[in-house]
Amino acid sequence: MRDKILLGATDLFLNYGFKSVTMDDIANALGVSKKTIYQHFDNKTKLVEATTLNLFESISCGIDHICALEKNPIEEIYSIKQFIMEHLKDEKSSPQYQLQKYYPNIFNTLKNKQFEVMQTCVTNNLNRGIKLGLYRDSISVEFISRIYFNSMLAIKDKDLFPLKKFSINMLMSNFLEYHLRGICTVKGLEILNQFITSNQS
């Protein structure tokens, strides 16, 4: 039952936001009583914490699996983006923004965990790209990996990028292209251009 509640709550939180969804909404959607939910989670904050960490673990495992395939680094970045988009349901409700605003402690815990995972993943991607001659060997891997992480957080800030003007899918696509064009060699740019063209057709 705990897993059923986690999955149902995650779905509702991603679609409607952490603030908007009540315990009544979750109980109704799952066809259970609120009492049943409270048997597994003391309060809504505990449920929000459990769903965010559960989703984080699920996405982290998926990213590890993609990285283990050792695709070329440019394709790998887009594969990870696609995987995340599928899991986050296009983030219509700005869950990160609501998490930061209403559950700052959970947000900070999650942010630290995300940084650890992304730092490893992006650093490996950059080093492989340099080794394969797709990224310039003059780039600072430490600097780029940190800028990448912070930019990923920034594009989810709905004050900076209102959802009415920018979809998260468009923001991520534009950011990835911006990121890659800044670090690619001529060889890397050829692969990037081919990849973008083939995915637009």
C-alpha positions as CSV (number, residue, x, y, z in Angstrom):
1,M,0.0,0.0,0.0
2,R,2.9,2.4,0.8
3,D,4.2,2.1,-2.8
4,K,0.7,2.6,-4.2
5,I,0.4,5.8,-2.2
6,L,3.8,7.0,-3.2
7,L,3.1,6.4,-6.9
8,G,-0.3,8.0,-6.7
9,A,0.9,11.0,-4.8
10,T,3.9,11.5,-7.1
11,D,1.5,11.5,-10.1
12,L,-0.7,14.2,-8.6
13,F,2.1,16.3,-7.3
14,L,3.8,16.4,-10.7
15,N,0.5,17.2,-12.5
16,Y,-0.9,19.8,-10.0
17,G,1.9,20.9,-7.7
18,F,2.9,20.1,-4.1
19,K,0.9,23.0,-2.7
20,S,-2.4,22.4,-4.7
21,V,-2.8,18.7,-3.9
22,T,-4.4,17.9,-0.6
23,M,-4.4,14.6,1.4
24,D,-8.1,14.4,0.5
25,D,-7.2,14.6,-3.2
26,I,-4.7,11.8,-2.8
27,A,-7.2,9.6,-0.9
28,N,-9.9,10.2,-3.4
29,A,-7.6,9.5,-6.4
30,L,-6.5,6.2,-4.8
31,G,-9.9,5.2,-3.5
32,V,-8.6,4.9,0.0
33,S,-9.3,6.7,3.3
34,K,-7.1,9.5,4.6
35,K,-6.6,7.3,7.7
36,T,-4.9,4.7,5.4
37,I,-2.5,7.3,4.1
38,Y,-1.7,8.5,7.7
39,Q,-0.9,4.9,8.7
40,H,2.1,5.1,6.3
41,F,2.9,8.9,6.4
42,D,2.5,11.0,9.5
43,N,1.6,14.2,7.6
44,K,1.7,15.8,4.1
45,T,5.3,17.0,4.6
46,K,6.5,13.4,5.2
47,L,4.6,12.3,2.1
48,V,6.1,15.1,0.0
49,E,9.6,14.1,1.3
50,A,9.1,10.5,0.5
51,T,7.7,11.1,-3.0
52,T,10.5,13.5,-4.0
53,L,13.2,11.2,-2.7
54,N,11.6,8.1,-4.3
55,L,11.3,9.9,-7.7
56,F,14.9,11.1,-7.3
57,E,16.1,7.5,-6.8
58,S,14.1,6.3,-9.7
59,I,15.5,9.0,-12.0
60,S,19.1,8.4,-10.7
61,C,18.9,4.7,-11.5
62,G,17.6,5.5,-15.0
63,I,20.5,8.0,-15.6
64,D,23.0,5.4,-14.4
65,H,21.6,2.9,-16.9
66,I,21.8,5.4,-19.8
67,C,25.4,6.3,-18.8
68,A,26.3,2.6,-18.7
69,L,25.4,2.3,-22.4
70,E,28.3,4.6,-23.2
71,K,26.7,6.3,-26.2
72,N,28.6,9.2,-27.7
73,P,28.5,12.0,-25.1
74,I,26.3,14.3,-27.2
75,E,23.6,11.6,-27.7
76,E,23.9,10.6,-24.1
77,I,23.0,14.1,-22.9
78,Y,19.8,14.1,-25.1
79,S,18.9,10.6,-24.0
80,I,19.1,11.7,-20.3
81,K,17.0,14.8,-21.1
82,Q,14.3,12.6,-22.8
83,F,14.3,10.2,-19.9
84,I,13.8,13.0,-17.4
85,M,11.1,14.6,-19.4
86,E,9.1,11.4,-19.5
87,H,9.4,11.0,-15.7
88,L,8.6,14.6,-14.8
89,K,5.5,14.8,-17.1
90,D,6.7,18.1,-18.7
91,E,6.6,19.7,-15.2
92,K,3.4,21.6,-16.0
93,S,2.9,22.6,-12.4
94,S,6.5,23.8,-11.7
95,P,7.0,21.2,-8.9
96,Q,10.6,22.4,-8.2
97,Y,9.4,26.0,-7.8
98,Q,6.6,24.9,-5.4
99,L,9.0,22.6,-3.5
100,Q,11.5,25.4,-3.0
101,K,8.7,27.8,-1.9
102,Y,6.7,25.7,0.4
103,Y,9.1,22.9,1.5
104,P,12.5,24.6,1.5
105,N,14.2,21.9,3.7
106,I,13.1,19.1,1.4
107,F,14.2,21.2,-1.6
108,N,17.7,21.7,-0.2
109,T,18.1,18.1,0.7
110,L,17.0,17.1,-2.8
111,K,19.2,19.8,-4.4
112,N,22.3,18.4,-2.6
113,K,21.5,14.9,-3.8
114,Q,20.9,16.1,-7.3
115,F,24.2,17.9,-7.3
116,E,26.2,14.8,-6.3
117,V,24.6,12.7,-9.1
118,M,24.8,15.4,-11.8
119,Q,28.3,16.3,-10.9
120,T,29.5,12.8,-11.4
121,C,27.4,12.3,-14.6
122,V,28.3,15.6,-16.2
123,T,32.0,15.3,-15.3
124,N,32.2,11.9,-16.9
125,N,30.3,13.1,-20.0
126,L,32.7,16.0,-20.4
127,N,35.8,13.9,-19.9
128,R,34.6,11.3,-22.4
129,G,33.7,14.1,-24.9
130,I,37.2,15.6,-24.6
131,K,38.8,12.1,-25.0
132,L,36.8,11.4,-28.1
133,G,37.6,14.8,-29.6
134,L,34.0,16.0,-29.5
135,Y,34.5,18.6,-26.8
136,R,37.4,21.1,-26.7
137,D,40.3,20.0,-24.5
138,S,40.7,23.6,-23.2
139,I,37.4,23.7,-21.3
140,S,37.4,23.6,-17.5
141,V,35.5,20.5,-16.6
142,E,35.0,21.6,-13.0
143,F,33.6,25.0,-14.0
144,I,31.4,23.7,-16.8
145,S,29.9,20.9,-14.7
146,R,28.9,23.4,-12.0
147,I,27.5,25.9,-14.5
148,Y,25.5,23.1,-16.1
149,F,23.9,22.1,-12.8
150,N,23.0,25.7,-11.8
151,S,21.6,26.4,-15.3
152,M,19.4,23.4,-15.0
153,L,18.0,24.8,-11.8
154,A,17.6,28.3,-13.3
155,I,15.5,27.2,-16.3
156,K,13.0,25.7,-13.8
157,D,12.5,29.1,-12.1
158,K,9.1,30.2,-13.3
159,D,9.8,33.8,-12.3
160,L,12.6,33.8,-14.8
161,F,10.9,31.6,-17.4
162,P,7.0,31.8,-17.0
163,L,5.3,28.7,-18.1
164,K,3.0,30.7,-20.3
165,K,5.9,31.7,-22.4
166,F,8.3,28.8,-22.1
167,S,7.6,25.0,-21.9
168,I,10.1,23.0,-19.9
169,N,10.8,20.9,-23.0
170,M,11.7,23.9,-25.1
171,L,13.8,25.4,-22.3
172,M,15.8,22.1,-21.9
173,S,16.3,21.7,-25.6
174,N,17.5,25.3,-26.0
175,F,19.8,25.0,-23.0
176,L,21.4,21.7,-24.1
177,E,22.1,23.1,-27.6
178,Y,23.5,26.3,-26.0
179,H,25.7,24.2,-23.6
180,L,27.0,21.9,-26.4
181,R,27.7,24.6,-28.9
182,G,29.9,26.3,-26.3
183,I,32.1,23.3,-25.7
184,C,32.1,21.2,-29.0
185,T,34.9,20.9,-31.4
186,V,34.3,21.1,-35.1
187,K,33.8,17.3,-35.1
188,G,31.4,17.6,-32.2
189,L,29.4,20.3,-33.9
190,E,29.0,18.1,-37.0
191,I,27.5,15.3,-34.8
192,L,25.3,17.9,-32.9
193,N,24.0,19.4,-36.1
194,Q,23.2,16.0,-37.5
195,F,21.5,15.0,-34.2
196,I,19.3,18.1,-34.1
197,T,18.4,17.9,-37.8
198,S,17.4,14.2,-37.6
199,N,15.3,14.8,-34.5
200,Q,13.5,17.7,-36.1
201,S,12.5,15.8,-39.2
